[in-house]
Structures are given as C-alpha cells and as structure tokens.
Amino acid sequence: MTVDTSAATPAAMDQEAFRLGMRRLAAAVSLVTTELSGGERRGMTATAVCSVSMQPPTLLCCINRRNSTYEAILASRAFAVNVLSVDDRMLADIFAQPVSPQEKFSAGLWRRALTGAPVLESAAASFDCQVSHDVTVGTHGILFGEIQAIAVRSGAASPLLYAQGSYGAFTAAGQGSDAGSLWMPTWNYDPS
C-alpha cells in the first residue's frame, strides 16, 4: 500500500516570518571558543545554546557550518561556552564581527580549560566541553558537548540577553516595570 504524504508537507517556509519570529525569542549571549592543536584559537558569539542532560552533564550549541569556529571545534573535539554578563557586552560585539582570531582574543582575560579551550575569566559561567556528538541540520551543525568542568563567577552577574536585534538585561517580572504594562493574552484560557 502506498501512502500519499504530499498533503502533509508544509508550504514553503516564509523566511522573513521565520526571522521575525526568531527575533522575539530572547536568549542568553555566550562566546563559544576552541583552540586547535597548533595553539590557534577560534571563537564566536552565540545565542543557540541550551542544556541537554544532567547525566552525563551535556549541553548543545548550534553553529552555522560556514563559520570557521565550527570547523575548528570539529578538529579539536573540544569547546567552551562562556556565558556573558552585561559587563561583557563589548566582547559579544567583537566576537560577532568578521575580525581575526587574534583581535577577538586580545580583549578580555583568558585561561586554558582542561580541554584546552579558551575560558573567559569574567564570564558569568563557563562550561568546558568535549564533543560527544555532532549532527548536521540544514545550514547548521548541532554540537553536543559533554561537560568536563564548570566555572561559575562568584557574586551577582546579570546575564546579557539578546532579542529584537538588541542586547539587554534580565529584570524579574514585577521588578523595575509597571505591572500594567505587561502584555496579557486576549484569548480566554480554561485549564480544565
């Protein structure tokens, strides 16, 4: 028996609608970094990072395969995710630019992690990872990193966030904002 699945195939995705929708997905800003065997470092600004598993401790990051950091991570099989605080916004800008690795790493204080990946001293948190899996989906590679070490900055560190094409900081609901200005859905919701 043959099943016709053409009716279940979605229409071509409107790329502009996809971009607009994703701009509304607020995300933490991180620097994903690695070091090649010859000592050359690579890094990039990323927002597509999330936890995967507690056992073993694993996270993932999604990187465009055309970015030189992606190929470097595949070669080194290690990377660090450096979660930025609002104090490190300048670094987010530098690592997002098409400048040399030397220029990127000339800003900030860096040390080598257990895997050899560069770790930013001022990061709110750093995760030192060994690549456990890599998966290709469209234009991007999804790199799964089994966490080898974690460094968490002592004291308060307000995370740097990115949404609507701009950087910002986290404010808890009800703090620093007028509750009347919060958006409320217009539909009726009945949880029963």
C-alpha positions, 0 to 999 in steps of 0.5 A: 500500500502506498501512502500519499504524504504530499498533503502533509508537507508544509508550504514553503517556509516564509523566511522573513516570518521565520526571522521575525519570529526568531527575533522575539525569542530572547536568549542568553549571549555566550562566546563559544571558543576552541583552540586547535592543536597548533595553539590557534584559537577560534571563537564566536558569539552565540545565542543557540545554546541550551542544556541537554542532560544532567547525566552525563552533564551535556549541553548543545550549541548550534553553529552555522557550518560556514563559520570557521569556529565550527570547523575548528571545534570539529578538529579539536573535539573540544569547546567552551561556552562562556556565558556573558554578563552585561559587563561583557557586552563589548566582547559579544560585539567583537566576537560577532564581527568578521575580525581575526582570531587574534583581535577577538582574543586580545580583549578580555582575560583568558585561561586554558580549560582542561580541554584546552579551550579558551575560558573567559575569566569574567564570564558569568559561567563557563562550561568546558566541553568535549564533543560527544556528538555532532549532527548536521541540520540544514545550514547548521551543525548541532554540537553536543558537548559533554561537560568536563568542568564548570566555572561559575563567577562568584557574586551577582552577574546579570546575564546579557540577553539578546532579542529584537536585534538588541542586547539587554538585561534580565529584570524579574517580572514585577521588578523595575516595570509597571505591572500594567504594562505587561502584555496579557493574552486576549484569548480566554484560557480554561485549564480544565 
